[in-house]
Each structure stands twice: as C-alpha cells, then as structure tokens.
C-alpha cells in the first residue's frame, strides 16, 4: 500500500505542512502563548514593575528626567519586548518538538521537489529552518551547501523566513490590529517562503546564478518520540539568546531612542521637548519617511521604527511603544487607536508587517552575511536585494489590496 499511497502523500504534504504551521502559530500567538504573554504584560510589566519602580524613584527624590529615562525609556522599551517572551518560548517549544520527532526533515525533503522547480536547492531549507530561530545560525548553516552559487543564493534569502526577533512584531500586530488572528501570524511564515521562491525564479535568470541546483541527498530519520532533554535544551537556547539581546542591545537602543525622542531644537534652543514631533528623532524620520508613503505608512514614527529594526528587530515594538505612548499591557483596541495615525487601515498595517518581514535583518545577521560571503560586493548585493524585495512586496500588498477593496466597494 505504501507505493499506492506515495502519490497522495506527495500531493498532501504541503497542505498538511500548512495546517501544522497554522496550528503551531495559532497555539503560540493566539491561545496558550497569548494567555501567558497577557499575564506578563498586564500584571508583571503593567501592575507590578512600573508602579514599584516609579514609587521607589519618587521616594528617593530622583530627578524627573532620570525617572522618565528609567520608566518611559528602559522599562517601557525593554518590557515591551520581554512581554512577548512567553509566546516565543511556546513557539520555540513546538518547533523543537517537530524537529526532534523527524517531521521537519521530511518537510525539507518535500520542499526539495518544489525548490528545484524554481532553481533552488533543497539544502537551502535547512538553513531557513534554523533561521526561524535566529538569522545568524541560519546564515552560518549555509556552509553545508557545497555549490558556491547555491550557497550565495541561500545566504541572500534565508533571512526572509521570520526569525524569533520578529515574533513580537507579529504578535503585536496580530493581537492589536487583527484580533489575534492565527491566519495573520502563520501568513508571516509563508510570505517568507513565497519571497524565497520568487527570488529563486528571478535570480536564476541572471548570469551569476544560472545553472541547475546541486542534488539534495539526506537520510530521513525514523519518526520517534521526542526527547524531553533535546526539546527543552533547544527551546532554552533560542529563548535565552533572545533575552540576552533584550538585556544588552535593546537596553542600549532604548536609552538612545529616549534621548533622541525627548530632546530637540525649539525656539528656545536645544533642550527637552514636550511634543516628540519636534524631537531629533522626528527630524531624522521625517527626512526618509517619503519612501514609505506608497506603502501606506509614510510617517516619521514608522520610518524610525524600521531604522531601529536594523539594530534589532525587537526594537520595532519598543520604538512604537515609546513613540505612541501605549503600553503593551493596554488592550488591543487601545493599541489600535494609538497606531491609527500611522496605520489608517488594516491593509496599511499588514503592508508594514510585510516590509518588516522581508527587509534587511539585524546588524548581527548582516555581519554574519559579510563573513560567509567573504565579499563586500555580495554583502551589499544581499542588502539591496532584501530592501528591494521588502519595498516591492509591501507596495504590491498595499496598492493591489487598495484596488481590490475599491472594486468590491469596501
């Protein structure tokens, strides 16, 4: 019966994979992870930490500007990211289980058949799978690809797959603007896969990447009960890496953002400003925000959030929390109202999400790309390709989506 069922198994492999990934993201973002994250945001970083710290700072006579730095800068910035750790841990746990039971190895085998039709090697799926945790080891995993042409293409496209650092962004938008939709969350994964496939189609038509991909050979492990130790270890390593970034890069970036948002030039000269629209940060964002107007989010806040995302993708959530004055402990309706000035429709918000998913990864991943490519030219080509894909993908989503909505009268 195995031979008779093989054509059906190949046909059903992708729909089953889509259902599995929907279930994973639904549980992580919409149910279990959302409940735990809600408690972390509402109670820990809403009712416990900020009031306690504010009361202590006032009790010791801390200067108002320093109190603002600590509460509105550090706690708001870092807390906005750490609040999503439970969702990420649930996601990492479920992905680790799928990897340990042997399912993901079979997905890689199935994806080889699809990837080869578009000029990609099935070996590219392994770095992309690893990159779902963090782009840095994902890019480094491309070393297993012997063919230099396939390896370069893999490096250029691996970071299209949403890494763990993008999960807070997906969680924020899916929860606040789309009612916790599991479809929005899982679509983020398939947007990355679609970007990889289209990249393969286009790049294979260029001289630098022309030619057949290298054959994909791998030993499929037998399905087995997952090892508790392996699963917990993999989950902890991914989660701890994220927490360390929150305590270092995001902490430093939050302090810098607080300063740039709180100070600026006014008629009285340089000093603290009450309106962040007159801040140094507004001036920086205002100089580049025109680039994003055709995409539906041409404000300085959105532009700066994307710029800070180059340091660490988690900073997009921290930046928006600081710019718009909302807390991740607020209700979805309150956050949606705060973001209404930038994202005047769900389509504009989804367009922004598409851009975040596809544009240049964090500086750590870019430096890894430079190391693996061993070429400044190829590194710049990779950055240019990712920026172009992000802008074009977001443009098509917003403009075509707006056209469809006008046609159907919505």
C-alpha positions as CSV (number, residue, x, y, z in Angstrom):
1,X,0.0,0.0,0.0
2,X,2.9,2.3,0.5
3,X,3.6,2.6,-3.3
4,X,-0.1,3.3,-3.9
5,X,-0.2,6.0,-1.3
6,X,3.0,7.7,-2.3
7,X,1.4,10.0,-5.0
8,X,-1.2,11.1,-2.5
9,X,1.3,11.7,0.3
10,X,3.3,13.9,-2.0
11,X,0.2,15.8,-3.0
12,X,-1.0,16.2,0.5
13,X,2.4,17.1,2.0
14,X,2.2,20.8,1.5
15,X,-1.4,21.2,2.7
16,X,-0.6,19.1,5.8
17,X,2.5,21.3,6.4
18,X,0.3,24.4,6.1
19,X,-2.1,23.0,8.6
20,X,0.7,22.1,11.0
21,X,2.3,25.5,10.8
22,X,-1.1,27.2,11.3
23,X,-1.7,25.1,14.5
24,X,1.8,26.0,15.7
25,X,1.3,29.7,15.3
26,X,-2.3,29.6,16.5
27,X,-1.3,28.0,19.8
28,X,1.8,30.2,20.2
29,X,0.3,33.5,19.2
30,X,-3.5,33.1,19.7
31,X,-4.1,30.8,22.7
32,X,-1.6,29.4,25.2
33,X,1.2,31.9,24.3
34,X,-1.2,34.8,24.2
35,X,-2.6,34.0,27.7
36,X,0.8,33.8,29.3
37,X,2.0,36.9,27.5
38,X,-1.2,38.7,28.6
39,X,-0.3,38.0,32.2
40,X,3.3,39.0,31.7
41,X,2.3,42.3,30.1
42,X,-0.8,43.1,32.2
43,X,0.4,42.0,35.6
44,X,4.2,41.8,35.6
45,X,5.1,44.8,33.4
46,X,1.8,46.6,34.0
47,X,0.7,46.4,37.6
48,X,4.0,45.3,39.4
49,X,7.2,46.6,37.8
50,X,6.4,50.2,36.6
51,X,4.5,51.4,39.7
52,X,7.0,49.8,42.0
53,X,9.9,51.4,40.3
54,X,8.2,54.8,39.9
55,X,7.3,54.8,43.6
56,X,10.8,53.9,44.6
57,X,12.3,56.6,42.4
58,X,10.0,59.2,43.7
59,X,10.7,58.1,47.3
60,X,14.5,58.7,46.9
61,X,14.0,62.0,45.1
62,X,15.1,61.1,41.6
63,X,15.2,63.9,39.1
64,X,12.1,63.9,36.7
65,X,14.3,63.4,33.6
66,X,16.1,60.4,35.1
67,X,12.8,58.9,36.3
68,X,11.5,59.3,32.7
69,X,14.6,57.6,31.3
70,X,14.2,54.6,33.6
71,X,10.4,54.2,33.5
72,X,9.5,55.5,30.0
73,X,12.7,54.6,28.3
74,X,14.3,51.4,29.8
75,X,11.3,49.7,31.3
76,X,8.9,50.7,28.5
77,X,11.4,49.7,25.8
78,X,12.8,46.5,27.2
79,X,9.5,45.5,28.9
80,X,7.6,45.9,25.6
81,X,9.9,43.1,24.1
82,X,10.2,40.9,27.2
83,X,6.5,40.7,27.4
84,X,6.4,38.6,24.3
85,X,8.9,36.0,25.6
86,X,6.2,33.5,26.7
87,X,4.8,33.5,23.1
88,X,8.2,32.9,21.7
89,X,9.0,30.1,24.2
90,X,5.8,28.3,23.2
91,X,6.6,28.7,19.5
92,X,10.2,27.5,20.0
93,X,9.0,24.6,22.1
94,X,6.6,23.4,19.4
95,X,9.1,23.9,16.6
96,X,11.7,21.9,18.6
97,X,9.2,19.1,19.0
98,X,8.6,19.0,15.3
99,X,12.3,18.9,14.6
100,X,13.0,16.2,17.2
101,X,10.3,13.8,16.0
102,X,11.7,13.9,12.5
103,X,8.9,15.8,10.8
104,X,11.0,18.8,9.7
105,X,13.5,16.6,7.9
106,X,10.7,15.2,5.8
107,X,9.4,18.7,5.1
108,X,13.0,19.5,3.8
109,X,12.8,16.5,1.6
110,X,9.4,17.6,0.2
111,X,10.5,21.2,-0.2
112,X,13.4,20.0,-2.3
113,X,10.9,18.9,-5.0
114,X,9.4,22.4,-5.0
115,X,12.5,24.4,-4.6
116,X,14.2,22.7,-7.5
117,X,11.4,23.7,-9.9
118,X,12.3,27.3,-9.1
119,X,16.1,27.0,-9.2
120,X,16.7,26.5,-5.5
121,X,18.4,23.6,-3.8
122,X,16.5,21.5,-1.2
123,X,19.6,22.0,1.0
124,X,18.5,25.7,1.4
125,X,15.6,24.7,3.5
126,X,17.8,23.5,6.4
127,X,19.4,27.0,6.9
128,X,15.9,28.5,6.5
129,X,14.5,26.2,9.2
130,X,17.4,27.1,11.5
131,X,16.8,30.8,10.7
132,X,13.3,30.6,12.1
133,X,15.0,30.8,15.5
134,X,17.7,33.3,14.6
135,X,19.1,34.5,11.3
136,X,22.7,34.3,12.4
137,X,23.0,30.5,12.8
138,X,20.6,30.2,9.8
139,X,23.1,32.1,7.6
140,X,26.0,30.1,9.1
141,X,24.2,26.8,8.3
142,X,24.6,27.6,4.5
143,X,28.2,26.3,4.9
144,X,26.8,22.8,4.4
145,X,26.0,23.7,0.7
146,X,28.9,22.8,-1.4
147,X,27.9,24.6,-4.6
148,X,29.0,28.2,-4.3
149,X,26.2,29.6,-6.4
150,X,23.5,27.8,-4.4
151,X,25.2,28.9,-1.1
152,X,25.2,32.5,-2.1
153,X,21.5,32.4,-3.1
154,X,20.7,30.7,0.2
155,X,22.5,33.4,2.2
156,X,20.7,36.1,0.3
157,X,17.2,34.6,1.0
158,X,17.5,32.8,4.4
159,X,16.5,35.8,6.4
160,X,13.2,36.1,4.6
161,X,11.9,33.4,7.0
162,X,10.6,35.1,10.2
163,X,13.2,34.7,13.0
164,X,12.3,34.8,16.7
165,X,13.1,38.5,16.9
166,X,10.2,39.2,14.5
167,X,7.7,37.3,16.7
168,X,7.0,40.3,19.0
169,X,6.1,42.4,15.9
170,X,3.8,39.6,14.5
171,X,2.3,39.2,18.0
172,X,1.6,42.9,18.4
173,X,0.0,43.4,15.0
174,X,-1.9,40.1,15.0
175,X,-3.2,40.8,18.5
176,X,-3.9,44.5,18.4
177,X,-5.0,45.1,14.8
178,X,-6.3,41.7,13.7
179,X,-8.0,40.3,16.8
180,X,-5.3,37.7,17.5
181,X,-5.8,36.1,14.1
182,X,-3.9,32.9,13.6
183,X,-4.1,33.4,9.8
184,X,-2.1,36.7,10.1
185,X,0.5,35.0,12.2
186,X,1.0,32.0,10.0
187,X,0.9,34.1,6.8
188,X,4.2,35.6,8.0
189,X,5.9,32.3,7.6
190,X,4.5,31.7,4.1
191,X,5.3,35.2,3.0
192,X,8.9,34.4,3.7
193,X,8.7,31.1,1.7
194,X,7.0,33.0,-1.2
195,X,9.8,35.6,-1.2
196,X,12.4,32.8,-1.3
197,X,10.6,31.1,-4.3
198,X,10.2,34.4,-6.3
199,X,13.9,35.2,-5.5
200,X,14.9,31.8,-6.9
201,X,12.9,32.4,-10.1
202,X,14.4,35.9,-10.7
203,X,18.0,35.2,-9.6
204,X,18.3,32.1,-11.6
205,X,17.7,34.2,-14.8
206,X,20.9,36.1,-14.0
207,X,24.4,35.1,-15.1
208,X,25.7,34.9,-11.5
209,X,23.1,32.2,-10.5
210,X,22.4,30.4,-13.8
211,X,22.6,26.6,-13.8
212,X,21.0,23.6,-12.2
213,X,21.0,23.4,-8.4
214,X,23.1,20.8,-6.7
215,X,21.3,17.5,-5.9
216,X,19.9,17.1,-2.4
217,X,20.7,13.9,-0.5
218,X,19.8,13.3,3.1
219,X,19.0,10.4,5.4
220,X,15.5,10.6,6.8
221,X,15.3,9.7,10.5
222,X,12.6,7.4,11.6
223,X,9.7,9.0,13.4
224,X,10.2,8.7,17.1
225,X,9.0,10.1,20.5
226,X,10.8,13.5,21.1
227,X,13.5,13.6,23.7
228,X,12.4,15.9,26.6
229,X,16.0,16.9,27.1
230,X,16.7,17.8,23.5
231,X,13.4,19.8,23.1
232,X,13.9,21.8,26.3
233,X,17.5,22.4,25.5
234,X,16.7,23.7,22.0
235,X,13.9,25.9,23.4
236,X,16.0,27.3,26.2
237,X,18.9,28.2,23.8
238,X,16.7,30.1,21.4
239,X,14.8,31.8,24.2
240,X,17.9,32.7,26.2
241,X,19.5,34.2,23.1
242,X,16.5,36.5,22.7
243,X,16.5,37.5,26.4
244,X,20.2,38.4,26.3
245,X,19.6,40.7,23.3
246,X,16.9,42.4,25.3
247,X,19.3,43.0,28.2
248,X,22.1,44.4,26.0
249,X,21.3,45.7,22.5
250,X,17.7,46.6,23.2
251,X,18.6,48.2,26.5
252,X,21.2,50.5,25.0
253,X,19.0,51.3,22.0
254,X,16.1,52.2,24.2
255,X,18.2,54.7,26.1
256,X,19.4,56.3,22.8
257,X,15.8,56.4,21.5
258,X,14.6,58.0,24.7
259,X,17.2,60.8,24.4
260,X,16.5,61.4,20.7
261,X,12.8,61.5,21.2
262,X,13.0,63.7,24.3
263,X,15.3,66.3,23.0
264,X,15.3,68.7,20.0
265,X,15.7,72.2,18.8
266,X,13.0,74.7,19.5
267,X,12.7,78.5,19.5
268,X,14.4,78.5,22.9
269,X,17.3,76.4,21.6
270,X,18.3,72.8,22.2
271,X,16.7,71.1,25.1
272,X,13.9,68.7,26.2
273,X,10.7,68.9,24.2
274,X,7.2,68.1,25.3
275,X,6.0,67.2,21.8
276,X,8.0,64.4,20.2
277,X,7.1,65.7,16.8
278,X,9.7,68.4,17.4
279,X,12.4,66.0,18.5
280,X,15.6,65.0,16.9
281,X,14.1,61.6,16.1
282,X,11.2,63.2,14.2
283,X,13.7,65.2,12.1
284,X,15.6,62.0,11.2
285,X,12.4,60.1,10.4
286,X,10.9,63.0,8.5
287,X,13.8,63.0,6.1
288,X,13.2,59.5,4.9
289,X,9.5,58.8,5.5
290,X,8.5,59.8,2.0
291,X,10.0,56.5,0.8
292,X,7.2,54.6,2.6
293,X,4.2,56.7,1.6
294,X,3.3,54.5,-1.4
295,X,3.3,51.6,1.0
296,X,0.7,53.1,3.3
297,X,2.7,54.2,6.3
298,X,4.6,57.4,5.5
299,X,5.1,58.8,9.0
300,X,8.3,59.6,10.8
301,X,7.4,57.1,13.6
302,X,7.1,54.2,11.1
303,X,10.3,55.2,9.4
304,X,12.3,55.4,12.6
305,X,10.8,52.1,13.9
306,X,12.2,50.5,10.7
307,X,15.6,52.1,11.2
308,X,15.8,50.9,14.7
309,X,14.8,47.5,13.5
310,X,18.2,47.3,11.7
311,X,19.8,47.2,15.1
312,X,17.5,44.5,16.4
313,X,14.1,43.6,15.0
314,X,12.6,43.6,18.6
315,X,13.3,47.3,18.6
316,X,10.3,47.9,16.3
317,X,7.9,47.1,19.1
318,X,9.9,49.1,21.6
319,X,10.1,52.1,19.4
320,X,6.4,52.2,18.7
321,X,5.6,51.7,22.3
322,X,7.7,54.8,23.1
323,X,6.6,56.9,20.2
324,X,2.9,56.4,20.6
325,X,2.8,56.3,24.3
326,X,1.0,53.0,24.6
327,X,2.0,50.1,26.8
328,X,1.9,46.5,25.6
329,X,-0.3,46.0,28.7
330,X,-3.0,48.0,27.0
331,X,-6.0,46.4,25.3
332,X,-5.9,45.7,21.6
333,X,-8.4,48.5,21.0
334,X,-6.2,51.0,22.8
335,X,-3.1,50.0,20.9
336,X,-5.0,50.1,17.6
337,X,-6.3,53.6,18.4
338,X,-2.7,54.7,19.3
339,X,-1.4,53.4,16.0
340,X,-4.3,54.8,14.0
341,X,-2.4,57.9,12.9
342,X,0.2,55.7,11.1
343,X,-1.9,52.7,10.0
344,X,-5.2,54.2,8.9
345,X,-6.4,50.8,7.8
346,X,-5.7,47.1,8.5
347,X,-4.3,46.9,5.0
348,X,-1.7,49.6,5.8
349,X,-0.7,47.7,8.9
350,X,-0.4,44.4,7.0
351,X,1.8,46.2,4.4
352,X,4.1,47.4,7.2
353,X,4.2,43.9,8.6
354,X,5.2,42.5,5.1
355,X,8.0,45.1,4.9
356,X,9.3,44.2,8.4
357,X,9.3,40.5,7.5
358,X,11.4,40.9,4.3
359,X,13.7,43.8,4.8
360,X,17.4,43.8,5.9
361,X,18.0,41.6,9.0
362,X,19.7,42.9,12.2
363,X,23.3,44.1,12.2
364,X,24.4,40.8,13.7
365,X,22.9,38.8,10.8
366,X,24.4,41.3,8.3
367,X,27.8,40.9,9.8
368,X,27.4,37.2,9.5
369,X,26.4,37.5,5.9
370,X,29.6,39.5,5.3
371,X,31.7,36.8,6.9
372,X,30.0,34.0,5.0
373,X,30.1,35.8,1.7
374,X,33.6,37.0,2.3
375,X,32.9,39.8,-0.1
376,X,31.7,43.4,0.5
377,X,30.1,43.4,-3.0
378,X,28.0,40.4,-2.4
379,X,27.0,41.7,1.1
380,X,25.8,44.9,-0.4
381,X,24.0,42.9,-3.2
382,X,22.3,40.9,-0.5
383,X,21.2,44.1,1.4
384,X,20.0,45.7,-1.8
385,X,18.0,42.5,-2.8
386,X,16.3,42.3,0.6
387,X,15.4,46.0,0.6
388,X,14.1,45.8,-2.9
389,X,12.0,42.7,-2.1
390,X,10.6,44.3,1.0
391,X,9.6,47.6,-0.7
392,X,8.1,45.8,-3.8
393,X,6.3,43.2,-1.7
394,X,4.8,45.9,0.6
395,X,3.9,48.1,-2.4
396,X,2.1,45.3,-4.1
397,X,0.2,44.3,-1.0
398,X,-1.0,47.9,-0.3
399,X,-1.7,49.1,-3.8
400,X,-3.3,45.9,-5.2
401,X,-5.2,45.4,-1.9
402,X,-6.5,49.0,-2.1
403,X,-7.5,48.4,-5.7
404,X,-9.4,45.3,-4.8
405,X,-11.1,46.9,-1.9
406,X,-12.2,49.8,-4.1
407,X,-13.6,47.4,-6.7
408,X,-15.7,45.5,-4.2
409,X,-16.8,48.7,-2.5
410,X,-15.1,48.3,0.9
